[in-house]
Amino acid sequence: MRQRIWLALGLIALALSAGCASSGHERDINDPTNSLVFGYIDMDEAPTSISYATIQQVAPATDSPYWGLAVKKGLFYSAYLPPGSYQLSSFGGSGFLAGEHRYGFPRQGNQTALRIEKPGIYFLGAYKYRDVKTGMFEQGKFSIDPLNKPTEADLLRRILDEGSGIKDSAWRDRIQARLARLKR
């Protein structure tokens, strides 16, 4: 029994480390065609925290349409996205008692959630995970409701403070310029 538990915990750790690995896209963080895309999900009411998120490139067509996003305490972001059209795809995490959970982002209609025509900074919004009460035998229904806080500026400051490699890249000046515009 104990061996099975350790095996299960080992497999979960392996899956999580694989989920945090590169999305298969090799781009330089300082590439001037990159865009910074970010958002936030409050997972206080969810069975797990958020430890990974993906965004899907829907145009132009590509052999590797899924991009992994960095995740830190609800904040998700990527500073590597090239021009194209994207939809938030999935997010997930695990909890000691809850196990691994993968959540699909709600449908974003026929239109894409994000169209990047020129490089820049794109805020996807702040949201709260909410359980949807269902019948006794239905589970896993949820909604993603918009939040006013944290703001775009709050999250940009966090990216500068916590973002791996961001502070030492070309993004530092771009984020600081965006923060100055948001203050006006």
C-alpha positions in Angstrom: 0.0 0.0 0.0 2.8 2.4 1.0 4.7 1.7 -2.2 1.6 2.5 -4.3 1.2 5.9 -2.5 4.8 6.8 -3.1 4.5 5.6 -6.7 1.4 7.8 -7.2 3.1 10.8 -5.6 6.2 10.3 -7.8 4.0 10.1 -10.9 2.2 13.3 -9.9 5.6 15.1 -9.3 6.8 13.9 -12.7 3.6 15.1 -14.5 3.9 18.5 -12.8 7.5 18.9 -13.7 6.7 17.9 -17.3 3.9 20.5 -17.3 6.2 23.2 -16.1 8.7 22.4 -18.9 9.2 24.3 -22.1 6.2 24.4 -24.4 8.5 23.3 -27.3 8.8 26.8 -28.7 12.3 28.2 -28.7 12.3 32.0 -28.8 14.6 34.6 -27.4 12.9 36.7 -24.7 14.4 39.8 -26.3 13.0 39.1 -29.8 11.3 42.3 -30.8 8.4 40.5 -32.4 7.4 38.9 -29.0 4.4 40.0 -27.0 3.8 39.9 -23.3 0.5 38.3 -22.5 -0.8 38.0 -18.9 -3.8 37.6 -16.7 -4.8 36.3 -13.3 -7.2 33.7 -11.8 -8.2 33.7 -8.1 -8.4 30.0 -7.2 -9.5 30.4 -3.5 -12.8 28.5 -4.2 -11.2 25.8 -6.4 -10.2 22.3 -5.2 -6.6 23.2 -6.2 -4.3 26.1 -6.8 -3.2 27.0 -10.3 0.3 25.6 -11.2 0.1 25.6 -15.0 -1.8 27.3 -17.8 -1.7 27.0 -21.6 -2.8 29.2 -24.5 -3.6 27.9 -28.0 -2.5 29.6 -31.2 -5.4 29.3 -33.6 -3.9 31.4 -36.4 -1.7 31.1 -38.3 -1.8 27.3 -38.3 1.2 25.7 -36.6 2.4 22.2 -35.8 2.9 23.3 -32.1 -0.2 25.4 -31.3 0.0 25.2 -27.5 2.1 27.6 -25.5 2.9 27.1 -21.8 2.4 30.1 -19.5 4.5 30.8 -16.4 2.3 30.7 -13.3 2.9 32.3 -9.9 0.2 32.6 -7.3 -2.7 33.0 -9.8 -0.7 35.2 -12.2 -0.1 33.6 -15.6 2.0 35.1 -18.4 4.3 34.6 -21.4 6.8 37.1 -22.9 7.4 34.9 -26.0 4.2 35.0 -28.1 4.6 35.9 -31.8 1.9 37.7 -33.8 -1.2 35.5 -34.3 -4.6 34.7 -32.8 -4.9 32.9 -29.5 -7.4 31.4 -27.1 -6.8 30.5 -23.5 -6.8 26.7 -23.4 -6.5 25.1 -20.0 -5.1 25.5 -16.5 -4.7 23.2 -13.6 -3.0 22.2 -10.5 -3.0 19.6 -7.7 -3.8 19.4 -4.1 -2.8 16.9 -1.5 -6.3 15.6 -0.9 -7.9 16.9 -4.2 -5.3 15.2 -6.6 -4.6 16.6 -10.0 -7.2 18.8 -11.7 -7.2 20.1 -15.3 -9.7 22.8 -16.1 -10.6 23.9 -19.6 -11.2 27.6 -20.1 -14.8 28.4 -20.9 -15.5 28.7 -24.7 -14.5 32.1 -26.1 -16.9 32.1 -28.9 -16.1 31.9 -32.6 -13.8 34.8 -32.2 -10.4 34.5 -30.7 -9.7 35.8 -27.2 -6.6 37.6 -28.4 -5.4 38.8 -31.7 -1.8 40.0 -31.7 -1.2 42.0 -34.9 1.8 44.0 -33.5 4.2 43.2 -30.6 3.1 44.7 -27.3 1.7 44.1 -23.8 -1.7 42.4 -23.7 -3.7 42.1 -20.4 -6.3 39.2 -20.6 -8.0 40.2 -17.3 -8.4 39.1 -13.8 -10.9 36.3 -12.9 -12.2 34.3 -10.0 -12.9 30.6 -10.2 -16.4 29.8 -8.8 -17.9 26.4 -8.3 -21.3 26.0 -10.0 -23.8 24.2 -7.7 -25.2 21.2 -9.6 -27.0 18.0 -8.7 -25.6 15.4 -6.4 -24.1 13.3 -9.2 -22.6 16.2 -11.3 -19.2 17.5 -10.4 -16.6 19.8 -11.9 -18.8 22.6 -13.1 -17.3 26.0 -12.6 -17.4 29.6 -13.9 -14.7 32.1 -14.4 -16.1 35.5 -13.2 -14.3 38.9 -14.0 -12.6 40.7 -11.1 -11.6 44.4 -10.8 -8.5 43.5 -8.7 -5.7 42.8 -9.2 -5.4 45.5 -11.9 -3.2 45.4 -15.0 -0.7 47.7 -13.1 -0.7 45.4 -10.1 0.1 42.4 -12.2 2.8 44.2 -14.3 4.6 45.1 -11.1 4.4 41.5 -10.0 5.8 40.3 -13.3 8.7 42.8 -12.9 9.3 41.6 -9.3 8.7 37.8 -9.7 9.0 37.1 -13.4 11.9 34.8 -14.2 14.3 36.6 -16.6 11.9 39.5 -17.2 13.7 42.1 -15.0 16.9 41.5 -16.9 15.4 41.6 -20.4 14.1 44.1 -22.9 10.7 43.7 -21.2 11.7 45.8 -18.1 11.7 49.1 -20.0 8.5 48.2 -21.9 6.7 47.3 -18.7 7.9 50.4 -16.9 6.7 52.5 -19.9 3.3 50.8 -19.8 3.1 51.4 -16.0 3.8 55.1 -16.6 1.0 55.3 -19.2 -1.4 53.5 -16.8 -0.7 56.1 -14.0 -2.0 58.9 -16.1 
